[in-house]
Amino acid sequence: MTHPQTAIVIGAGVAGLAAARQLRAHGAHVTVLESAPTVGGRARTLVEQGCQIELGAEFLASFYTRTLALIDELGVQRDLCRIPSSSAILRDGRFHSLWPSARLALTALVGTRHKLALSYLLASLLRHGPLLDLAAFKNAAPIDDASVSDYARAHLSEDLLEYVLQPPLAGIFYWTPERTSRALLMLVLRAGLSRPTGLKLFTLRHGLGQLPRAMAADLDVRLGTRAGAVERWPAGGYQVRLAGGGEPLAADMVVCATTASAVPGLMPWLGAERLALFRGVRYSATALLATGTRGRLPHDFYGLLFPRRESAFLASATIQAVKSASAVPHGRDTLALHMSGPAMDALRQCDDESLIGLMLAELRRLAPRYDPTPQAVFQRLYRCPEALPEFAVGHFRRLQGFAASAMEPPGVAFAGDYLGGPFIEGAILSGEAAAARALAALGHGKA
Ligand SMILES: Cc1cc2nc3c(=O)[nH]c(=O)nc-3n(C[C@H](O)[C@H](O)[C@H](O)COP(=O)(O)OP(=O)(O)OC[C@H]3O[C@@H](n4cnc5c(N)ncnc54)[C@H](O)[C@@H]3O)c2cc1C
């Protein structure tokens, strides 16, 4: 850079922190504003009586190449722990493991006729391979033409839809197959299947919240500071007003790394056409019920997935002592239970006590061995009204439009998982790409 530029990043989730690190690496003076009292956004870890509780993201996948490289750069790779990829799907009172994927051939979860129908899906993955790039979701726009449910009913089978595809969509993203584009399914399947060593899952010794904490360590992050409005200076540059009052901050560049729903309030001057993109992004919802226990829970699986045919309320559960020995004190455990997206939408008004009662009653009905209540030492409920951005039919075309048109005024860039992909990897890639665009618009480097 010829002279140091100033940048404000709004939001200290992993997208905002990735952008801030990139801007600083290019010589900019960066200030990150975060409304919450801690960094991380939807990647935060609380510790309750020595037990880690993941308030959002719980695992990293082996196809998160940029995230894993960043973990190396940050010097925390020694804290990366492999999670046993032993998750199972419930059908008629029995859990069926699908991982490693070779088990699919043997599983009694679906019949042989349905397994054979999967070859159509594998052939489509091969055919569309060139469109399926995790670093460029917009490239998949040509196959953003059908929902997972329409696609599965037309080309696979009802059983595959309800017992193989729907449970992970609901249990990991809190989505429904009706509101998920088949383009997203293909992208994730290709990424998962393309690793020569198979799909592996990881966490960090101190929980996934360790990642944003390490990213923020040497950045100027102002916690508990909510940006209220971004205004343009007539002569160029921007001013950010703080919601709680105080001196506004001026900068050459602004990276807005909030969820999409916050953008219209921060920049109403963007105009109707641009604002429609942000307003059009819908988020799934969930509630997490974390129960700490004084003894161990059954440890045959890390993740339990509940198909909607089996439960109208629960989407998934994870057993934390199976995930990682450092997640709980020795001999103890935590069960993390997640409500399904549609149930959470319907039960938004329900009080905490009723939600907890409902979730535990459902768990006892479906999987009584995992009932943590008799040995519970704590119980905490957390609501996530904006859990994961939906990648419904039309979203990929929206991303393509975002990339093709002048969505970003010079010096402003947007970042977040709704642009880069609905997981940590997508959020980080979107943050780094946003920093590159903001710099390029001001004449520094390539977008
Ligand atoms: C329950 C759940 C489970 C998940 N599981 C996984 C998983 O296992 N693996 C995985 O890879 N991903 C998972 N995810 C997704 C992952 O957590 C997100 O994709 C990622 O963390 C999003 O990062 P982000 O920076 O885009 O957004 P966020 O993390 O939401 O960051 C936005 C930040 O902006 C701040 N902010 C908003 N408005 C303002 C304002 N006006 N001023 C200042 N600050 C503001 C917010 O407080 C927040 O910190 C999960 C998410 C949830 C909710």
The ligand as an SDF file (V2000), in Angstrom:
LIG
                    3D

 53 58  0  0  0  0  0  0  0  0999 V2000
  -26.3940  -24.6650   16.2910 C   0  0  0  0  0  0  0  0  0  0  0  0
  -25.3620  -24.5050   15.1960 C   0  0  0  0  0  0  0  0  0  0  0  0
  -24.5500  -25.5730   14.8740 C   0  0  0  0  0  0  0  0  0  0  0  0
  -23.5590  -25.4290   13.8840 C   0  0  0  0  0  0  0  0  0  0  0  0
  -22.7210  -26.4740   13.6360 N   0  0  0  0  0  0  0  0  0  0  0  0
  -21.6860  -26.3100   12.7800 C   0  0  0  0  0  0  0  0  0  0  0  0
  -20.6790  -27.2910   12.6630 C   0  0  0  0  0  0  0  0  0  0  0  0
  -20.6890  -28.3110   13.3600 O   0  0  0  0  0  0  0  0  0  0  0  0
  -19.6590  -27.0740   11.7690 N   0  0  0  0  0  0  0  0  0  0  0  0
  -19.5740  -25.9230   11.0300 C   0  0  0  0  0  0  0  0  0  0  0  0
  -18.6220  -25.7850   10.2490 O   0  0  0  0  0  0  0  0  0  0  0  0
  -20.5170  -24.9540   11.1410 N   0  0  0  0  0  0  0  0  0  0  0  0
  -21.5440  -25.1070   12.0060 C   0  0  0  0  0  0  0  0  0  0  0  0
  -22.4530  -24.1080   12.1970 N   0  0  0  0  0  0  0  0  0  0  0  0
  -22.3670  -22.9300   11.3140 C   0  0  0  0  0  0  0  0  0  0  0  0
  -21.2650  -21.9530   11.7290 C   0  0  0  0  0  0  0  0  0  0  0  0
  -21.3220  -21.7650   13.1130 O   0  0  0  0  0  0  0  0  0  0  0  0
  -21.4950  -20.6460   10.9910 C   0  0  0  0  0  0  0  0  0  0  0  0
  -21.5800  -20.9060    9.6110 O   0  0  0  0  0  0  0  0  0  0  0  0
  -20.3810  -19.6200   11.1980 C   0  0  0  0  0  0  0  0  0  0  0  0
  -19.9770  -19.5700   12.5420 O   0  0  0  0  0  0  0  0  0  0  0  0
  -20.9210  -18.2620   10.7480 C   0  0  0  0  0  0  0  0  0  0  0  0
  -19.9350  -17.2720   10.9230 O   0  0  0  0  0  0  0  0  0  0  0  0
  -20.2050  -15.7800   10.4680 P   0  0  0  0  0  0  0  0  0  0  0  0
  -18.9960  -15.0110   10.8670 O   0  0  0  0  0  0  0  0  0  0  0  0
  -20.6560  -15.7680    9.0540 O   0  0  0  0  0  0  0  0  0  0  0  0
  -21.4830  -15.2850   11.3100 O   0  0  0  0  0  0  0  0  0  0  0  0
  -21.6560  -15.0900   12.8740 P   0  0  0  0  0  0  0  0  0  0  0  0
  -20.8680  -16.1010   13.6010 O   0  0  0  0  0  0  0  0  0  0  0  0
  -23.1180  -15.0120   13.1300 O   0  0  0  0  0  0  0  0  0  0  0  0
  -20.9970  -13.6640   13.1540 O   0  0  0  0  0  0  0  0  0  0  0  0
  -21.6770  -12.4400   13.0290 C   0  0  0  0  0  0  0  0  0  0  0  0
  -21.2310  -11.5630   14.1890 C   0  0  0  0  0  0  0  0  0  0  0  0
  -21.7170  -10.2320   13.9700 O   0  0  0  0  0  0  0  0  0  0  0  0
  -22.0930   -9.7030   15.2160 C   0  0  0  0  0  0  0  0  0  0  0  0
  -22.9840   -8.5610   14.9460 N   0  0  0  0  0  0  0  0  0  0  0  0
  -24.2060   -8.6030   14.3540 C   0  0  0  0  0  0  0  0  0  0  0  0
  -24.7030   -7.3430   14.2330 N   0  0  0  0  0  0  0  0  0  0  0  0
  -23.7460   -6.5030   14.7250 C   0  0  0  0  0  0  0  0  0  0  0  0
  -23.6550   -5.0800   14.8490 C   0  0  0  0  0  0  0  0  0  0  0  0
  -24.6430   -4.2550   14.4400 N   0  0  0  0  0  0  0  0  0  0  0  0
  -22.5220   -4.5460   15.4090 N   0  0  0  0  0  0  0  0  0  0  0  0
  -21.5140   -5.3370   15.8360 C   0  0  0  0  0  0  0  0  0  0  0  0
  -21.5540   -6.7050   15.7370 N   0  0  0  0  0  0  0  0  0  0  0  0
  -22.6630   -7.2700   15.1790 C   0  0  0  0  0  0  0  0  0  0  0  0
  -22.7540  -10.8810   15.9250 C   0  0  0  0  0  0  0  0  0  0  0  0
  -22.8190  -10.6890   17.3310 O   0  0  0  0  0  0  0  0  0  0  0  0
  -21.8060  -12.0290   15.5280 C   0  0  0  0  0  0  0  0  0  0  0  0
  -20.7660  -12.1880   16.4670 O   0  0  0  0  0  0  0  0  0  0  0  0
  -23.4320  -24.2050   13.1940 C   0  0  0  0  0  0  0  0  0  0  0  0
  -24.2630  -23.1260   13.5210 C   0  0  0  0  0  0  0  0  0  0  0  0
  -25.2050  -23.2690   14.5290 C   0  0  0  0  0  0  0  0  0  0  0  0
  -26.0380  -22.0820   14.9150 C   0  0  0  0  0  0  0  0  0  0  0  0
  1  2  1  0
  2  3  1  0
  2 52  2  0
  3  4  2  0
  4  5  1  0
  4 50  1  0
  5  6  2  0
  6  7  1  0
  6 13  1  0
  7  8  2  0
  7  9  1  0
  9 10  1  0
 10 11  2  0
 10 12  1  0
 12 13  2  0
 13 14  1  0
 14 15  1  0
 14 50  1  0
 15 16  1  0
 16 17  1  0
 16 18  1  0
 18 19  1  0
 18 20  1  0
 20 21  1  0
 20 22  1  0
 22 23  1  0
 23 24  1  0
 24 25  2  0
 24 26  1  0
 24 27  1  0
 27 28  1  0
 28 29  2  0
 28 30  1  0
 28 31  1  0
 31 32  1  0
 32 33  1  0
 33 34  1  0
 33 48  1  0
 34 35  1  0
 35 36  1  0
 35 46  1  0
 36 37  1  0
 36 45  1  0
 37 38  2  0
 38 39  1  0
 39 40  1  0
 39 45  2  0
 40 41  1  0
 40 42  2  0
 42 43  1  0
 43 44  2  0
 44 45  1  0
 46 47  1  0
 46 48  1  0
 48 49  1  0
 50 51  2  0
 51 52  1  0
 52 53  1  0
M  END
$$$$
